[in-house]
Amino acid sequence: EEYESTLRKRGLIDFDDMMLLGLRLIEQHDWVRQVLQARFPILVVDEYQDLGVPLHRLVLSLCFPSEGPATRLFAVGDPDQSIYGFTGAEPELLRNLSKRVDVGSVTLRLNYRSRQHIISASEIVLQEERGYRSVNSDAGLIDFH
């Protein structure tokens, strides 16, 4: 509270404030959203799994407004690769987004990073068949110690 009080006294904002103030502008003023949509008709979001609620709400406000024009969205992400939970990232937001009836979702099944043994071992640990396949024909080797 002291930190935020000091910021306000000095007329400053921090990174969290930028997101929250931007979100407030877009949600409370249709004309701001419309200006942004006119200037940026397509929004591309990489690493969507690392978004928190404020940025997710900003995307929803721009791309799925209750009325009026909508910005087109191209989002890329993998909920299994979310590493920023300590900053408020919620990978479930990406899962929910991909389940919307007005969103087309494409799951990439080819893995360019890992060999098949790693992929298969990951599915055992996750207890879920994902259907991923390695593009590398060398299966790889896993040693358990």
N, CA, C and O atoms as a GROMACS GRO file, in nm:
protein
  580
    1GLU      N    1   0.082  -0.120   0.000
    1GLU     CA    2   0.000   0.000   0.000
    1GLU      C    3   0.086   0.126   0.000
    1GLU      O    4   0.054   0.226  -0.064
    2GLU      N    5   0.198   0.119   0.074
    2GLU     CA    6   0.290   0.233   0.078
    2GLU      C    7   0.350   0.258  -0.060
    2GLU      O    8   0.363   0.373  -0.104
    3TYR      N    9   0.387   0.150  -0.128
    3TYR     CA   10   0.443   0.160  -0.262
    3TYR      C   11   0.345   0.230  -0.356
    3TYR      O   12   0.381   0.324  -0.426
    4GLU      N   13   0.220   0.183  -0.357
    4GLU     CA   14   0.119   0.242  -0.445
    4GLU      C   15   0.088   0.386  -0.405
    4GLU      O   16   0.065   0.471  -0.491
    5SER      N   17   0.088   0.412  -0.278
    5SER     CA   18   0.065   0.549  -0.230
    5SER      C   19   0.175   0.642  -0.279
    5SER      O   20   0.148   0.754  -0.321
    6THR      N   21   0.299   0.595  -0.273
    6THR     CA   22   0.413   0.675  -0.320
    6THR      C   23   0.403   0.701  -0.470
    6THR      O   24   0.429   0.812  -0.517
    7LEU      N   25   0.364   0.597  -0.546
    7LEU     CA   26   0.345   0.616  -0.690
    7LEU      C   27   0.242   0.724  -0.718
    7LEU      O   28   0.266   0.814  -0.799
    8ARG      N   29   0.127   0.716  -0.652
    8ARG     CA   30   0.020   0.812  -0.677
    8ARG      C   31   0.063   0.954  -0.641
    8ARG      O   32   0.033   1.048  -0.714
    9LYS      N   33   0.133   0.970  -0.528
    9LYS     CA   34   0.180   1.102  -0.487
    9LYS      C   35   0.272   1.164  -0.591
    9LYS      O   36   0.273   1.285  -0.611
   10ARG      N   37   0.350   1.078  -0.656
   10ARG     CA   38   0.445   1.126  -0.757
   10ARG      C   39   0.386   1.129  -0.897
   10ARG      O   40   0.454   1.169  -0.992
   11GLY      N   41   0.261   1.088  -0.911
   11GLY     CA   42   0.196   1.088  -1.042
   11GLY      C   43   0.251   0.982  -1.135
   11GLY      O   44   0.255   1.000  -1.256
   12LEU      N   45   0.294   0.869  -1.077
   12LEU     CA   46   0.354   0.761  -1.156
   12LEU      C   47   0.266   0.637  -1.156
   12LEU      O   48   0.178   0.621  -1.071
   13ILE      N   49   0.290   0.551  -1.253
   13ILE     CA   50   0.224   0.422  -1.257
   13ILE      C   51   0.330   0.316  -1.282
   13ILE      O   52   0.439   0.346  -1.330
   14ASP      N   53   0.298   0.191  -1.248
   14ASP     CA   54   0.390   0.081  -1.276
   14ASP      C   55   0.329  -0.010  -1.382
   14ASP      O   56   0.224   0.021  -1.439
   15PHE      N   57   0.394  -0.123  -1.409
   15PHE     CA   58   0.350  -0.211  -1.516
   15PHE      C   59   0.208  -0.263  -1.491
   15PHE      O   60   0.126  -0.264  -1.583
   16ASP      N   61   0.179  -0.304  -1.369
   16ASP     CA   62   0.043  -0.352  -1.338
   16ASP      C   63  -0.060  -0.242  -1.362
   16ASP      O   64  -0.169  -0.269  -1.414
   17ASP      N   65  -0.026  -0.120  -1.325
   17ASP     CA   66  -0.117  -0.007  -1.348
   17ASP      C   67  -0.143   0.014  -1.497
   17ASP      O   68  -0.255   0.046  -1.537
   18MET      N   69  -0.039  -0.002  -1.579
   18MET     CA   70  -0.057   0.016  -1.724
   18MET      C   71  -0.164  -0.080  -1.775
   18MET      O   72  -0.251  -0.041  -1.853
   19MET      N   73  -0.156  -0.206  -1.731
   19MET     CA   74  -0.256  -0.304  -1.776
   19MET      C   75  -0.394  -0.268  -1.724
   19MET      O   76  -0.491  -0.267  -1.800
   20LEU      N   77  -0.403  -0.239  -1.596
   20LEU     CA   78  -0.534  -0.214  -1.534
   20LEU      C   79  -0.598  -0.084  -1.586
   20LEU      O   80  -0.718  -0.080  -1.609
   21LEU      N   81  -0.517   0.019  -1.604
   21LEU     CA   82  -0.571   0.145  -1.656
   21LEU      C   83  -0.612   0.131  -1.803
   21LEU      O   84  -0.715   0.184  -1.844
   22GLY      N   85  -0.532   0.059  -1.881
   22GLY     CA   86  -0.569   0.032  -2.019
   22GLY      C   87  -0.697  -0.048  -2.030
   22GLY      O   88  -0.783  -0.019  -2.113
   23LEU      N   89  -0.709  -0.149  -1.945
   23LEU     CA   90  -0.831  -0.230  -1.942
   23LEU      C   91  -0.951  -0.144  -1.905
   23LEU      O   92  -1.057  -0.155  -1.967
   24ARG      N   93  -0.935  -0.060  -1.805
   24ARG     CA   94  -1.046   0.027  -1.763
   24ARG      C   95  -1.089   0.119  -1.877
   24ARG      O   96  -1.208   0.139  -1.899
   25LEU      N   97  -0.991   0.176  -1.950
   25LEU     CA   98  -1.024   0.263  -2.063
   25LEU      C   99  -1.106   0.189  -2.168
   25LEU      O  100  -1.206   0.240  -2.218
   26ILE      N  101  -1.063   0.069  -2.201
   26ILE     CA  102  -1.130  -0.007  -2.307
   26ILE      C  103  -1.268  -0.054  -2.262
   26ILE      O  104  -1.363  -0.052  -2.341
   27GLU      N  105  -1.279  -0.097  -2.138
   27GLU     CA  106  -1.408  -0.148  -2.090
   27GLU      C  107  -1.509  -0.038  -2.062
   27GLU      O  108  -1.629  -0.059  -2.076
   28GLN      N  109  -1.462   0.079  -2.022
   28GLN     CA  110  -1.555   0.185  -1.982
   28GLN      C  111  -1.584   0.287  -2.092
   28GLN      O  112  -1.677   0.366  -2.080
   29HIS      N  113  -1.505   0.287  -2.197
   29HIS     CA  114  -1.523   0.386  -2.303
   29HIS      C  115  -1.523   0.317  -2.440
   29HIS      O  116  -1.417   0.282  -2.493
   30ASP      N  117  -1.641   0.298  -2.495
   30ASP     CA  118  -1.653   0.230  -2.625
   30ASP      C  119  -1.570   0.298  -2.732
   30ASP      O  120  -1.514   0.230  -2.819
   31TRP      N  121  -1.561   0.430  -2.728
   31TRP     CA  122  -1.488   0.502  -2.833
   31TRP      C  123  -1.339   0.466  -2.830
   31TRP      O  124  -1.275   0.465  -2.935
   32VAL      N  125  -1.282   0.438  -2.714
   32VAL     CA  126  -1.141   0.396  -2.705
   32VAL      C  127  -1.124   0.261  -2.773
   32VAL      O  128  -1.031   0.241  -2.851
   33ARG      N  129  -1.215   0.168  -2.742
   33ARG     CA  130  -1.210   0.036  -2.804
   33ARG      C  131  -1.223   0.049  -2.955
   33ARG      O  132  -1.149  -0.017  -3.029
   34GLN      N  133  -1.315   0.132  -3.002
   34GLN     CA  134  -1.337   0.147  -3.146
   34GLN      C  135  -1.216   0.209  -3.215
   34GLN      O  136  -1.182   0.169  -3.327
   35VAL      N  137  -1.151   0.305  -3.152
   35VAL     CA  138  -1.030   0.364  -3.210
   35VAL      C  139  -0.920   0.259  -3.222
   35VAL      O  140  -0.854   0.250  -3.325
   36LEU      N  141  -0.902   0.178  -3.117
   36LEU     CA  142  -0.802   0.072  -3.121
   36LEU      C  143  -0.835  -0.031  -3.228
   36LEU      O  144  -0.746  -0.079  -3.298
   37GLN      N  145  -0.962  -0.066  -3.240
   37GLN     CA  146  -1.003  -0.163  -3.341
   37GLN      C  147  -0.981  -0.110  -3.482
   37GLN      O  148  -0.943  -0.186  -3.572
   38ALA      N  149  -1.005   0.019  -3.503
   38ALA     CA  150  -0.984   0.079  -3.634
   38ALA      C  151  -0.836   0.081  -3.670
   38ALA      O  152  -0.798   0.058  -3.785
   39ARG      N  153  -0.753   0.110  -3.571
   39ARG     CA  154  -0.608   0.121  -3.595
   39ARG      C  155  -0.541  -0.017  -3.603
   39ARG      O  156  -0.446  -0.036  -3.678
   40PHE      N  157  -0.592  -0.112  -3.524
   40PHE     CA  158  -0.532  -0.246  -3.516
   40PHE      C  159  -0.642  -0.350  -3.536
   40PHE      O  160  -0.696  -0.403  -3.438
   41PRO      N  161  -0.677  -0.381  -3.662
   41PRO     CA  162  -0.788  -0.474  -3.688
   41PRO      C  163  -0.758  -0.619  -3.651
   41PRO      O  164  -0.849  -0.701  -3.641
   42ILE      N  165  -0.629  -0.651  -3.632
   42ILE     CA  166  -0.590  -0.787  -3.595
   42ILE      C  167  -0.500  -0.779  -3.472
   42ILE      O  168  -0.406  -0.699  -3.468
   43LEU      N  169  -0.528  -0.862  -3.374
   43LEU     CA  170  -0.446  -0.870  -3.253
   43LEU      C  171  -0.378  -1.006  -3.252
   43LEU      O  172  -0.445  -1.110  -3.260
   44VAL      N  173  -0.246  -1.007  -3.244
   44VAL     CA  174  -0.169  -1.131  -3.237
   44VAL      C  175  -0.111  -1.143  -3.097
   44VAL      O  176  -0.040  -1.053  -3.050
   45VAL      N  177  -0.141  -1.254  -3.031
   45VAL     CA  178  -0.091  -1.278  -2.896
   45VAL      C  179  -0.010  -1.407  -2.897
   45VAL      O  180  -0.064  -1.514  -2.925
   46ASP      N  181   0.117  -1.397  -2.867
   46ASP     CA  182   0.204  -1.515  -2.854
   46ASP      C  183   0.216  -1.548  -2.706
   46ASP      O  184   0.210  -1.459  -2.621
   47GLU      N  185   0.234  -1.676  -2.676
   47GLU     CA  186   0.248  -1.723  -2.537
   47GLU      C  187   0.125  -1.686  -2.454
   47GLU      O  188   0.137  -1.639  -2.341
   48TYR      N  189   0.007  -1.709  -2.512
   48TYR     CA  190  -0.118  -1.672  -2.446
   48TYR      C  191  -0.131  -1.737  -2.308
   48TYR      O  192  -0.196  -1.682  -2.220
   49GLN      N  193  -0.069  -1.853  -2.289
   49GLN     CA  194  -0.079  -1.922  -2.161
   49GLN      C  195  -0.018  -1.841  -2.047
   49GLN      O  196  -0.044  -1.872  -1.930
   50ASP      N  197   0.060  -1.740  -2.077
   50ASP     CA  198   0.123  -1.658  -1.974
   50ASP      C  199   0.046  -1.530  -1.943
   50ASP      O  200   0.094  -1.446  -1.866
   51LEU      N  201  -0.073  -1.515  -2.001
   51LEU     CA  202  -0.157  -1.399  -1.969
   51LEU      C  203  -0.228  -1.421  -1.836
   51LEU      O  204  -0.264  -1.533  -1.800
   52GLY      N  205  -0.247  -1.313  -1.766
   52GLY     CA  206  -0.329  -1.314  -1.646
   52GLY      C  207  -0.466  -1.259  -1.680
   52GLY      O  208  -0.496  -1.229  -1.795
   53VAL      N  209  -0.550  -1.248  -1.579
   53VAL     CA  210  -0.688  -1.205  -1.600
   53VAL      C  211  -0.700  -1.067  -1.663
   53VAL      O  212  -0.780  -1.051  -1.756
   54PRO      N  213  -0.624  -0.964  -1.619
   54PRO     CA  214  -0.642  -0.831  -1.682
   54PRO      C  215  -0.616  -0.831  -1.832
   54PRO      O  216  -0.695  -0.774  -1.908
   55LEU      N  217  -0.507  -0.893  -1.876
   55LEU     CA  218  -0.478  -0.895  -2.020
   55LEU      C  219  -0.578  -0.981  -2.096
   55LEU      O  220  -0.616  -0.948  -2.208
   56HIS      N  221  -0.622  -1.089  -2.035
   56HIS     CA  222  -0.724  -1.174  -2.097
   56HIS      C  223  -0.854  -1.095  -2.115
   56HIS      O  224  -0.917  -1.102  -2.221
   57ARG      N  225  -0.894  -1.020  -2.013
   57ARG     CA  226  -1.014  -0.937  -2.024
   57ARG      C  227  -0.998  -0.831  -2.132
   57ARG      O  228  -1.094  -0.797  -2.202
   58LEU      N  229  -0.877  -0.777  -2.147
   58LEU     CA  230  -0.851  -0.679  -2.252
   58LEU      C  231  -0.871  -0.743  -2.390
   58LEU      O  232  -0.933  -0.684  -2.478
   59VAL      N  233  -0.818  -0.865  -2.407
   59VAL     CA  234  -0.838  -0.937  -2.534
   59VAL      C  235  -0.986  -0.961  -2.559
   59VAL      O  236  -1.034  -0.938  -2.670
   60LEU      N  237  -1.058  -1.006  -2.458
   60LEU     CA  238  -1.202  -1.031  -2.474
   60LEU      C  239  -1.277  -0.904  -2.511
   60LEU      O  240  -1.367  -0.906  -2.595
   61SER      N  241  -1.240  -0.792  -2.448
   61SER     CA  242  -1.307  -0.665  -2.476
   61SER      C  243  -1.286  -0.620  -2.620
   61SER      O  244  -1.378  -0.569  -2.684
   62LEU      N  245  -1.166  -0.640  -2.672
   62LEU     CA  246  -1.137  -0.599  -2.809
   62LEU      C  247  -1.190  -0.697  -2.912
   62LEU      O  248  -1.242  -0.656  -3.016
   63CYS      N  249  -1.179  -0.827  -2.884
   63CYS     CA  250  -1.206  -0.928  -2.986
   63CYS      C  251  -1.345  -0.992  -2.975
   63CYS      O  252  -1.392  -1.053  -3.071
   64PHE      N  253  -1.409  -0.978  -2.861
   64PHE     CA  254  -1.540  -1.038  -2.842
   64PHE      C  255  -1.633  -0.941  -2.769
   64PHE      O  256  -1.690  -0.976  -2.666
   65PRO      N  257  -1.649  -0.819  -2.823
   65PRO     CA  258  -1.735  -0.722  -2.755
   65PRO      C  259  -1.881  -0.765  -2.764
   65PRO      O  260  -1.921  -0.838  -2.854
   66SER      N  261  -1.960  -0.718  -2.668
   66SER     CA  262  -2.102  -0.754  -2.667
   66SER      C  263  -2.176  -0.694  -2.786
   66SER      O  264  -2.278  -0.748  -2.830
   67GLU      N  265  -2.124  -0.583  -2.840
   67GLU     CA  266  -2.185  -0.523  -2.959
   67GLU      C  267  -2.078  -0.445  -3.034
   67GLU      O  268  -1.975  -0.407  -2.978
   68GLY      N  269  -2.103  -0.422  -3.159
   68GLY     CA  270  -2.011  -0.345  -3.242
   68GLY      C  271  -1.904  -0.430  -3.306
   68GLY      O  272  -1.906  -0.553  -3.295
   69PRO      N  273  -1.810  -0.364  -3.373
   69PRO     CA  274  -1.706  -0.437  -3.444
   69PRO      C  275  -1.613  -0.509  -3.348
   69PRO      O  276  -1.603  -0.475  -3.230
   70ALA      N  277  -1.546  -0.610  -3.402
   70ALA     CA  278  -1.453  -0.688  -3.321
   70ALA      C  279  -1.318  -0.695  -3.391
   70ALA      O  280  -1.310  -0.705  -3.513
   71THR      N  281  -1.214  -0.690  -3.313
   71THR     CA  282  -1.078  -0.712  -3.363
   71THR      C  283  -1.060  -0.861  -3.385
   71THR      O  284  -1.103  -0.942  -3.302
   72ARG      N  285  -0.996  -0.898  -3.494
   72ARG     CA  286  -0.966  -1.040  -3.519
   72ARG      C  287  -0.851  -1.082  -3.430
   72ARG      O  288  -0.757  -1.006  -3.409
   73LEU      N  289  -0.858  -1.202  -3.378
   73LEU     CA  290  -0.758  -1.253  -3.284
   73LEU      C  291  -0.684  -1.371  -3.343
   73LEU      O  292  -0.744  -1.463  -3.398
   74PHE      N  293  -0.552  -1.367  -3.330
   74PHE     CA  294  -0.467  -1.482  -3.361
   74PHE      C  295  -0.383  -1.506  -3.237
   74PHE      O  296  -0.294  -1.427  -3.205
   75ALA      N  297  -0.413  -1.613  -3.166
   75ALA     CA  298  -0.344  -1.641  -3.040
   75ALA      C  299  -0.271  -1.774  -3.050
   75ALA      O  300  -0.321  -1.870  -3.107
   76VAL      N  301  -0.152  -1.777  -2.994
   76VAL     CA  302  -0.069  -1.897  -2.994
   76VAL      C  303  -0.028  -1.924  -2.850
   76VAL      O  304   0.007  -1.832  -2.776
   77GLY      N  305  -0.032  -2.050  -2.811
   77GLY     CA  306   0.013  -2.082  -2.677
   77GLY      C  307   0.002  -2.230  -2.648
   77GLY      O  308  -0.057  -2.306  -2.725
   78ASP      N  309   0.060  -2.269  -2.536
   78ASP     CA  310   0.057  -2.407  -2.490
   78ASP      C  311   0.044  -2.405  -2.339
   78ASP      O  312   0.139  -2.370  -2.269
   79PRO      N  313  -0.073  -2.442  -2.286
   79PRO     CA  314  -0.092  -2.437  -2.141
   79PRO      C  315   0.012  -2.517  -2.063
   79PRO      O  316   0.040  -2.485  -1.947
   80ASP      N  317   0.068  -2.620  -2.125
   80ASP     CA  318   0.171  -2.700  -2.056
   80ASP      C  319   0.303  -2.625  -2.040
   80ASP      O  320   0.390  -2.669  -1.965
   81GLN      N  321   0.318  -2.514  -2.110
   81GLN     CA  322   0.444  -2.439  -2.104
   81GLN      C  323   0.433  -2.313  -2.019
   81GLN      O  324   0.524  -2.229  -2.022
   82SER      N  325   0.326  -2.298  -1.945
   82SER     CA  326   0.310  -2.179  -1.862
   82SER      C  327   0.406  -2.185  -1.744
   82SER      O  328   0.407  -2.282  -1.667
   83ILE      N  329   0.488  -2.080  -1.730
   83ILE     CA  330   0.586  -2.076  -1.622
   83ILE      C  331   0.574  -1.950  -1.538
   83ILE      O  332   0.657  -1.927  -1.449
   84TYR      N  333   0.473  -1.868  -1.564
   84TYR     CA  334   0.463  -1.741  -1.495
   84TYR      C  335   0.344  -1.733  -1.399
   84TYR      O  336   0.284  -1.627  -1.382
   85GLY      N  337   0.312  -1.845  -1.336
   85GLY     CA  338   0.204  -1.845  -1.238
   85GLY      C  339   0.229  -1.747  -1.126
   85GLY      O  340   0.135  -1.690  -1.070
   86PHE      N  341   0.356  -1.726  -1.092
   86PHE     CA  342   0.390  -1.632  -0.983
   86PHE      C  343   0.360  -1.488  -1.019
   86PHE      O  344   0.355  -1.402  -0.931
   87THR      N  345   0.338  -1.459  -1.148
   87THR     CA  346   0.301  -1.323  -1.189
   87THR      C  347   0.152  -1.311  -1.220
   87THR      O  348   0.106  -1.206  -1.263
   88GLY      N  349   0.078  -1.420  -1.198
   88GLY     CA  350  -0.066  -1.416  -1.223
   88GLY      C  351  -0.110  -1.486  -1.350
   88GLY      O  352  -0.227  -1.481  -1.385
   89ALA      N  353  -0.016  -1.551  -1.421
   89ALA     CA  354  -0.053  -1.622  -1.544
   89ALA      C  355  -0.150  -1.735  -1.510
   89ALA      O  356  -0.133  -1.806  -1.411
   90GLU      N  357  -0.251  -1.751  -1.595
   90GLU     CA  358  -0.350  -1.857  -1.576
   90GLU      C  359  -0.369  -1.931  -1.708
   90GLU      O  360  -0.447  -1.887  -1.793
   91PRO      N  361  -0.299  -2.043  -1.727
   91PRO     CA  362  -0.309  -2.116  -1.854
   91PRO      C  363  -0.450  -2.164  -1.886
   91PRO      O  364  -0.481  -2.191  -2.002
   92GLU      N  365  -0.535  -2.175  -1.785
   92GLU     CA  366  -0.674  -2.217  -1.807
   92GLU      C  367  -0.748  -2.116  -1.895
   92GLU      O  368  -0.845  -2.153  -1.962
   93LEU      N  369  -0.705  -1.990  -1.895
   93LEU     CA  370  -0.768  -1.888  -1.979
   93LEU      C  371  -0.754  -1.924  -2.126
   93LEU      O  372  -0.847  -1.902  -2.204
   94LEU      N  373  -0.640  -1.979  -2.166
   94LEU     CA  374  -0.619  -2.022  -2.304
   94LEU      C  375  -0.708  -2.141  -2.336
   94LEU      O  376  -0.770  -2.147  -2.442
   95ARG      N  377  -0.716  -2.237  -2.244
   95ARG     CA  378  -0.804  -2.352  -2.266
   95ARG      C  379  -0.949  -2.306  -2.285
   95ARG      O  380  -1.018  -2.353  -2.375
   96ASN      N  381  -0.994  -2.215  -2.200
   96ASN     CA  382  -1.132  -2.165  -2.210
   96ASN      C  383  -1.153  -2.090  -2.341
   96ASN      O  384  -1.257  -2.105  -2.405
   97LEU      N  385  -1.055  -2.010  -2.381
   97LEU     CA  386  -1.065  -1.937  -2.507
   97LEU      C  387  -1.080  -2.034  -2.624
   97LEU      O  388  -1.163  -2.011  -2.713
   98SER      N  389  -1.002  -2.140  -2.625
   98SER     CA  390  -1.006  -2.234  -2.737
   98SER      C  391  -1.136  -2.313  -2.743
   98SER      O  392  -1.168  -2.371  -2.847
   99LYS      N  393  -1.211  -2.317  -2.634
   99LYS     CA  394  -1.338  -2.389  -2.630
   99LYS      C  395  -1.457  -2.304  -2.675
   99LYS      O  396  -1.568  -2.356  -2.690
  100ARG      N  397  -1.436  -2.175  -2.695
  100ARG     CA  398  -1.546  -2.088  -2.738
  100ARG      C  399  -1.597  -2.133  -2.875
  100ARG      O  400  -1.518  -2.175  -2.960
  101VAL      N  401  -1.727  -2.124  -2.895
  101VAL     CA  402  -1.786  -2.165  -3.023
  101VAL      C  403  -1.748  -2.069  -3.135
  101VAL      O  404  -1.752  -2.107  -3.252
  102ASP      N  405  -1.711  -1.946  -3.101
  102ASP     CA  406  -1.675  -1.848  -3.203
  102ASP      C  407  -1.524  -1.840  -3.225
  102ASP      O  408  -1.474  -1.743  -3.282
  103VAL      N  409  -1.451  -1.941  -3.179
  103VAL     CA  410  -1.306  -1.945  -3.195
  103VAL      C  411  -1.268  -2.075  -3.266
  103VAL      O  412  -1.312  -2.183  -3.226
  104GLY      N  413  -1.188  -2.062  -3.371
  104GLY     CA  414  -1.133  -2.180  -3.437
  104GLY      C  415  -1.003  -2.218  -3.368
  104GLY      O  416  -0.918  -2.133  -3.341
  105SER      N  417  -0.988  -2.345  -3.340
  105SER     CA  418  -0.869  -2.391  -3.267
  105SER      C  419  -0.795  -2.496  -3.350
  105SER      O  420  -0.856  -2.585  -3.408
  106VAL      N  421  -0.664  -2.483  -3.354
  106VAL     CA  422  -0.580  -2.577  -3.425
  106VAL      C  423  -0.477  -2.632  -3.327
  106VAL      O  424  -0.402  -2.556  -3.266
  107THR      N  425  -0.475  -2.764  -3.312
  107THR     CA  426  -0.376  -2.827  -3.226
  107THR      C  427  -0.265  -2.883  -3.314
  107THR      O  428  -0.291  -2.963  -3.404
  108LEU      N  429  -0.144  -2.842  -3.288
  108LEU     CA  430  -0.029  -2.891  -3.364
  108LEU      C  431   0.016  -3.022  -3.302
  108LEU      O  432   0.044  -3.027  -3.182
  109ARG      N  433   0.024  -3.125  -3.380
  109ARG     CA  434   0.057  -3.259  -3.329
  109ARG      C  435   0.203  -3.297  -3.346
  109ARG      O  436   0.250  -3.393  -3.284
  110LEU      N  437   0.276  -3.224  -3.430
  110LEU     CA  438   0.417  -3.258  -3.453
  110LEU      C  439   0.505  -3.181  -3.356
  110LEU      O  440   0.492  -3.059  -3.340
  111ASN      N  441   0.595  -3.253  -3.291
  111ASN     CA  442   0.685  -3.194  -3.194
  111ASN      C  443   0.825  -3.187  -3.255
  111ASN      O  444   0.882  -3.289  -3.293
  112TYR      N  445   0.878  -3.066  -3.265
  112TYR     CA  446   1.009  -3.046  -3.325
  112TYR      C  447   1.119  -3.040  -3.219
  112TYR      O  448   1.237  -3.038  -3.254
  113ARG      N  449   1.083  -3.037  -3.092
  113ARG     CA  450   1.180  -3.020  -2.984
  113ARG      C  451   1.226  -3.151  -2.922
  113ARG      O  452   1.342  -3.166  -2.885
  114SER      N  453   1.134  -3.247  -2.912
  114SER     CA  454   1.163  -3.368  -2.834
  114SER      C  455   1.154  -3.492  -2.921
  114SER      O  456   1.084  -3.496  -3.022
  115ARG      N  457   1.227  -3.592  -2.879
  115ARG     CA  458   1.219  -3.721  -2.947
  115ARG      C  459   1.102  -3.799  -2.889
  115ARG      O  460   1.048  -3.764  -2.784
  116GLN      N  461   1.064  -3.907  -2.958
  116GLN     CA  462   0.941  -3.978  -2.924
  116GLN      C  463   0.941  -4.036  -2.783
  116GLN      O  464   0.838  -4.035  -2.717
  117HIS      N  465   1.055  -4.087  -2.735
  117HIS     CA  466   1.058  -4.143  -2.599
  117HIS      C  467   1.025  -4.036  -2.495
  117HIS      O  468   0.957  -4.065  -2.397
  118ILE      N  469   1.072  -3.914  -2.515
  118ILE     CA  470   1.041  -3.805  -2.421
  118ILE      C  471   0.892  -3.773  -2.426
  118ILE      O  472   0.828  -3.754  -2.323
  119ILE      N  473   0.837  -3.767  -2.547
  119ILE     CA  474   0.694  -3.739  -2.562
  119ILE      C  475   0.611  -3.848  -2.496
  119ILE      O  476   0.516  -3.818  -2.425
  120SER      N  477   0.646  -3.973  -2.520
  120SER     CA  478   0.571  -4.084  -2.461
  120SER      C  479   0.583  -4.084  -2.309
  120SER      O  480   0.484  -4.109  -2.240
  121ALA      N  481   0.701  -4.058  -2.257
  121ALA     CA  482   0.719  -4.051  -2.112
  121ALA      C  483   0.637  -3.938  -2.052
  121ALA      O  484   0.582  -3.952  -1.942
  122SER      N  485   0.629  -3.826  -2.122
  122SER     CA  486   0.548  -3.712  -2.075
  122SER      C  487   0.401  -3.749  -2.066
  122SER      O  488   0.333  -3.711  -1.971
  123GLU      N  489   0.352  -3.823  -2.164
  123GLU     CA  490   0.212  -3.865  -2.160
  123GLU      C  491   0.186  -3.959  -2.043
  123GLU      O  492   0.078  -3.956  -1.984
  124ILE      N  493   0.284  -4.043  -2.009
  124ILE     CA  494   0.268  -4.131  -1.893
  124ILE      C  495   0.260  -4.048  -1.765
  124ILE      O  496   0.175  -4.074  -1.680
  125VAL      N  497   0.347  -3.949  -1.752
  125VAL     CA  498   0.347  -3.864  -1.633
  125VAL      C  499   0.217  -3.784  -1.624
  125VAL      O  500   0.159  -3.771  -1.516
  126LEU      N  501   0.172  -3.731  -1.737
  126LEU     CA  502   0.048  -3.652  -1.739
  126LEU      C  503  -0.076  -3.739  -1.727
  126LEU      O  504  -0.186  -3.690  -1.699
  127GLN      N  505  -0.059  -3.870  -1.748
  127GLN     CA  506  -0.171  -3.965  -1.748
  127GLN      C  507  -0.278  -3.925  -1.848
  127GLN      O  508  -0.398  -3.931  -1.822
  128GLU      N  509  -0.229  -3.883  -1.965
  128GLU     CA  510  -0.321  -3.836  -2.069
  128GLU      C  511  -0.256  -3.855  -2.205
  128GLU      O  512  -0.145  -3.806  -2.229
  129GLU      N  513  -0.324  -3.926  -2.294
  129GLU     CA  514  -0.277  -3.943  -2.430
  129GLU      C  515  -0.301  -3.813  -2.506
  129GLU      O  516  -0.416  -3.769  -2.518
  130ARG      N  517  -0.196  -3.752  -2.556
  130ARG     CA  518  -0.208  -3.625  -2.627
  130ARG      C  519  -0.200  -3.642  -2.779
  130ARG      O  520  -0.248  -3.557  -2.854
  131GLY      N  521  -0.140  -3.752  -2.824
  131GLY     CA  522  -0.131  -3.776  -2.967
  131GLY      C  523  -0.019  -3.700  -3.037
  131GLY      O  524  -0.020  -3.687  -3.159
  132TYR      N  525   0.077  -3.650  -2.962
  132TYR     CA  526   0.190  -3.580  -3.022
  132TYR      C  527   0.291  -3.680  -3.077
  132TYR      O  528   0.309  -3.788  -3.022
  133ARG      N  529   0.355  -3.642  -3.184
  133ARG     CA  530   0.456  -3.726  -3.247
  133ARG      C  531   0.578  -3.642  -3.279
  133ARG      O  532   0.568  -3.526  -3.318
  134SER      N  533   0.693  -3.704  -3.262
  134SER     CA  534   0.818  -3.636  -3.293
  134SER      C  535   0.843  -3.640  -3.443
  134SER      O  536   0.810  -3.738  -3.509
  135VAL      N  537   0.901  -3.533  -3.495
  135VAL     CA  538   0.939  -3.533  -3.636
  135VAL      C  539   1.074  -3.600  -3.655
  135VAL      O  540   1.114  -3.633  -3.766
  136ASN      N  541   1.145  -3.619  -3.544
  136ASN     CA  542   1.276  -3.684  -3.547
  136ASN      C  543   1.255  -3.835  -3.543
  136ASN      O  544   1.190  -3.886  -3.451
  137SER      N  545   1.308  -3.906  -3.641
  137SER     CA  546   1.288  -4.052  -3.647
  137SER      C  547   1.368  -4.127  -3.540
  137SER      O  548   1.336  -4.241  -3.509
  138ASP      N  549   1.470  -4.065  -3.485
  138ASP     CA  550   1.547  -4.126  -3.377
  138ASP      C  551   1.462  -4.118  -3.250
  138ASP      O  552   1.429  -4.008  -3.205
  139ALA      N  553   1.428  -4.233  -3.192
  139ALA     CA  554   1.338  -4.234  -3.076
  139ALA      C  555   1.399  -4.170  -2.953
  139ALA      O  556   1.326  -4.122  -2.866
  140GLY      N  557   1.532  -4.167  -2.943
  140GLY     CA  558   1.596  -4.110  -2.825
  140GLY      C  559   1.611  -4.217  -2.717
  140GLY      O  560   1.570  -4.331  -2.735
  141LEU      N  561   1.671  -4.178  -2.607
  141LEU     CA  562   1.698  -4.271  -2.499
  141LEU      C  563   1.670  -4.202  -2.367
  141LEU      O  564   1.711  -4.088  -2.345
  142ILE      N  565   1.599  -4.272  -2.280
  142ILE     CA  566   1.573  -4.221  -2.147
  142ILE      C  567   1.634  -4.318  -2.048
  142ILE      O  568   1.604  -4.438  -2.052
  143ASP      N  569   1.719  -4.270  -1.961
  143ASP     CA  570   1.776  -4.350  -1.854
  143ASP      C  571   1.716  -4.306  -1.722
  143ASP      O  572   1.716  -4.188  -1.690
  144PHE      N  573   1.665  -4.403  -1.645
  144PHE     CA  574   1.612  -4.373  -1.513
  144PHE      C  575   1.717  -4.409  -1.410
  144PHE      O  576   1.774  -4.518  -1.413
  145HIS      N  577   1.742  -4.317  -1.318
  145HIS     CA  578   1.842  -4.341  -1.212
  145HIS      C  579   1.775  -4.328  -1.077
  145HIS      O  580   1.840  -4.344  -0.974
   0.00000   0.00000   0.00000
